[in-house]
Structures are given as structure tokens and as C-alpha cells.
Amino acid sequence: MPFFLFVGSYWTHVGYGPFTPAQLTVRGLKRSYTTDSYGTQEFVTLLNSSPPCYKLYLLGTHESDEKMEFVIASTAQPYLLYEALAAVPL
């Protein structure tokens, strides 16, 4: 699931997912200590690893405008992706 993350006058494009079947299940009142233990171990591993790097774009610049238009077009409707790809230089 793509979304924009804004910090002051900068932004970046961040994706979230894809989700595993376990993450898509509803666990409202159901406790699983094994799963909780595994989730804690996974969290500690992520916490101790280096964070991902994302390119920041300054709002109002030409590069920022092109990238934002590309992201919106590619997530809005599949047929717009072709037009967006054609407009962005490789």
C-alpha cells in the first residue's frame, strides 16, 4: 500500500506491505503466546538493524512534481501507469 510521508517541506514515497497471511488474520480476542514471542523477536531484530533509506523530495521543485505525479498516476489506475512511465526519463 503506497502512501506519502511529509516532514516539513520535504516528502517521500513509502510502501507498506505486502502482508503475510498471519498479518491479515483477525486476532481480536485470541491470544497466541507463541506468535507474540515471534513478533517480539522480529521487532527486536528490526530495531537493531539499520533503518531503510528513502530519497527526500523538496516540495515545489520540478523533480518533486514529476515524482509525485508518477506515484499518483501509477497507484490511481493501471492504464495511467504507461503514460506516467513515458513521461519520466530513465
Backbone bond lengths (Angstrom), bond angles and torsions (degrees), N, CA, C in turn:
res aa  C-N    CA-C-N  psi(-1)  N-CA   C-N-CA  omega(-1)  CA-C   N-CA-C  phi
1 M - - - 1.437 - - 1.534 107.15 -
2 P 1.303 118.20 112.22 1.460 121.02 -179.37 1.534 112.13 -82.13
3 F 1.321 115.85 146.07 1.455 119.51 174.36 1.528 108.87 -153.96
4 F 1.329 115.89 164.26 1.458 122.35 178.34 1.522 109.27 -97.41
5 L 1.322 116.24 140.07 1.457 122.13 176.09 1.523 107.13 -118.50
6 F 1.334 116.77 116.66 1.467 122.22 -177.76 1.519 110.05 -105.65
7 V 1.334 115.70 133.75 1.462 122.29 174.81 1.522 106.51 -134.01
8 G 1.329 115.84 105.19 1.459 119.82 -176.52 1.514 110.14 62.53
9 S 1.332 116.66 -125.24 1.462 120.32 -179.92 1.530 111.60 -97.75
10 Y 1.323 117.32 13.87 1.463 122.14 178.36 1.524 110.11 -113.87
11 W 1.322 115.60 156.25 1.457 120.21 177.11 1.522 109.13 -147.98
12 T 1.314 115.35 162.15 1.445 122.34 173.72 1.517 109.07 -145.55
13 H 1.313 115.05 160.58 1.462 121.66 178.90 1.520 107.42 -101.01
14 V 1.326 117.15 123.76 1.457 122.35 -176.81 1.519 108.99 -124.97
15 G 1.300 115.99 138.23 1.458 120.95 175.76 1.521 110.37 -105.99
16 Y 1.299 116.83 146.63 1.450 122.06 179.22 1.513 108.11 -128.50
17 G 1.296 117.16 121.06 1.452 121.50 -177.34 1.516 108.87 113.59
18 P 1.285 121.17 -172.87 1.460 127.97 0.22 1.530 110.91 -70.60
19 F 1.304 114.66 159.20 1.444 121.13 -174.44 1.524 110.96 -96.48
20 T 1.318 115.17 146.34 1.461 120.39 175.28 1.519 108.78 -80.57
21 P 1.326 118.58 160.47 1.465 119.96 176.74 1.536 112.62 -56.96
22 A 1.328 117.09 -35.29 1.465 119.94 178.90 1.533 111.41 -64.87
23 Q 1.329 116.93 -35.60 1.464 120.16 179.76 1.523 111.96 -73.26
24 L 1.325 116.96 -22.23 1.461 120.72 -178.41 1.525 113.00 -89.27
25 T 1.315 118.30 -7.76 1.459 120.66 -179.82 1.520 110.08 -80.30
26 V 1.306 114.96 151.60 1.458 121.20 177.74 1.525 107.95 -89.77
27 R 1.324 116.04 124.61 1.457 119.70 -177.96 1.519 110.56 -122.36
28 G 1.282 119.45 32.18 1.449 123.51 -173.51 1.514 115.67 -41.55
29 L 1.307 118.61 -64.31 1.465 122.01 -176.68 1.523 112.17 -110.31
30 K 1.293 117.09 5.49 1.454 121.49 -175.05 1.525 109.74 -97.87
31 R 1.329 117.56 118.25 1.462 121.93 179.09 1.519 109.62 -98.70
32 S 1.301 115.48 139.04 1.452 121.09 174.85 1.526 106.46 -136.32
33 Y 1.328 115.67 103.78 1.455 119.32 -175.98 1.529 111.36 -67.10
34 T 1.316 117.44 -29.14 1.457 120.59 176.92 1.525 109.95 -65.28
35 T 1.311 116.54 -46.64 1.463 121.07 178.78 1.520 110.76 -64.90
36 D 1.332 117.36 -40.92 1.459 120.48 178.23 1.528 110.89 -62.30
37 S 1.317 116.84 -40.04 1.460 120.98 178.46 1.522 110.34 -64.59
38 Y 1.320 116.85 -44.47 1.455 121.38 178.59 1.530 110.14 -62.54
39 G 1.323 117.22 -43.47 1.463 121.16 178.86 1.519 111.88 -61.76
40 T 1.332 117.10 -38.65 1.462 121.47 178.39 1.518 110.49 -65.93
41 Q 1.321 116.85 -43.27 1.467 120.39 178.37 1.523 110.79 -62.75
42 E 1.317 116.82 -42.29 1.469 121.05 178.92 1.526 110.71 -63.57
43 F 1.340 116.49 -40.37 1.459 120.86 179.20 1.524 111.16 -64.34
44 V 1.322 117.56 -43.19 1.465 121.30 179.50 1.530 110.50 -63.53
45 T 1.326 116.54 -39.41 1.463 120.15 177.12 1.522 110.73 -62.02
46 L 1.325 116.94 -45.41 1.470 120.60 178.33 1.526 111.55 -65.03
47 L 1.324 116.12 -37.19 1.457 120.97 -179.12 1.521 111.27 -64.77
48 N 1.323 117.30 -35.84 1.458 121.60 -178.32 1.523 113.75 -86.89
49 S 1.320 118.04 -8.98 1.462 120.88 179.18 1.526 109.85 -87.88
50 S 1.320 116.08 166.49 1.468 119.29 179.19 1.531 109.19 -74.56
51 P 1.329 117.11 143.33 1.467 120.13 -177.92 1.528 111.34 -71.54
52 P 1.334 116.91 154.57 1.467 119.28 177.60 1.533 110.55 -68.90
53 C 1.313 116.28 150.84 1.463 121.62 178.91 1.524 109.30 -103.80
54 Y 1.311 115.95 132.54 1.458 121.80 177.83 1.521 108.76 -123.16
55 K 1.315 116.24 142.73 1.459 120.29 176.87 1.525 108.78 -75.73
56 L 1.328 116.38 131.47 1.457 121.37 177.51 1.522 109.52 -95.85
57 Y 1.322 115.60 139.83 1.463 122.13 177.90 1.520 108.45 -115.70
58 L 1.323 115.92 137.04 1.459 121.85 177.44 1.520 108.55 -86.03
59 L 1.328 116.63 125.85 1.466 120.56 179.33 1.521 110.46 -59.84
60 G 1.319 115.63 140.33 1.455 121.25 176.66 1.512 114.82 92.82
61 T 1.337 118.11 -4.13 1.461 120.00 178.15 1.523 109.57 -92.78
62 H 1.324 115.51 159.82 1.463 120.85 -178.99 1.538 110.96 -63.16
63 E 1.335 116.41 -43.53 1.469 120.70 179.24 1.528 111.15 -61.48
64 S 1.320 116.06 -41.61 1.460 121.38 178.75 1.524 111.20 -63.69
65 D 1.313 116.09 -43.85 1.472 120.39 179.47 1.523 111.63 -61.02
66 E 1.338 115.75 -44.90 1.465 119.70 -179.41 1.529 111.71 -64.36
67 K 1.322 116.46 -42.79 1.461 120.12 -178.46 1.527 111.01 -66.73
68 M 1.327 117.30 -43.39 1.455 120.36 -179.83 1.527 110.72 -64.46
69 E 1.320 116.55 -41.51 1.463 120.29 178.06 1.532 110.17 -62.65
70 F 1.336 116.12 -41.19 1.463 120.64 178.62 1.525 111.51 -62.05
71 V 1.325 117.28 -45.62 1.467 120.99 -178.73 1.525 110.71 -64.64
72 I 1.312 117.09 -45.31 1.464 120.42 -179.89 1.521 110.58 -63.49
73 A 1.321 116.90 -44.79 1.462 120.20 -179.17 1.524 111.75 -65.25
74 S 1.326 117.30 -38.13 1.464 119.72 -176.96 1.520 112.47 -75.21
75 T 1.309 118.15 -22.05 1.465 119.76 179.19 1.522 112.24 -100.26
76 A 1.338 117.30 -15.42 1.465 120.22 -177.21 1.524 111.09 -72.99
77 Q 1.307 117.18 -59.22 1.458 121.40 -178.61 1.514 108.18 -147.82
78 P 1.320 117.74 139.24 1.469 120.31 -175.70 1.519 114.71 -56.88
79 Y 1.327 119.24 -35.52 1.461 119.20 -177.04 1.520 112.40 -72.41
80 L 1.317 118.89 -17.82 1.457 121.18 176.76 1.524 111.67 -77.95
81 L 1.325 117.83 -18.65 1.447 121.43 -179.23 1.522 111.23 -60.60
82 Y 1.308 117.43 -40.68 1.461 121.07 -179.93 1.519 110.80 -61.23
83 E 1.323 118.21 -43.35 1.456 121.60 -179.93 1.526 110.58 -65.82
84 A 1.327 117.04 -39.94 1.457 120.94 -179.80 1.516 110.84 -67.25
85 L 1.314 117.35 -41.07 1.468 120.72 178.82 1.519 111.14 -64.63
86 A 1.308 116.94 -36.63 1.457 120.94 -179.97 1.522 111.31 -67.88
87 A 1.348 117.04 -28.85 1.469 120.99 -176.37 1.528 112.47 -84.25
88 V 1.327 118.27 -22.50 1.459 121.67 -176.75 1.527 109.26 -92.94
89 P 1.326 117.60 122.64 1.472 119.31 178.38 1.522 111.02 -69.76
90 L 1.308 115.61 144.17 1.462 119.74 179.61 1.475 111.93 -89.37
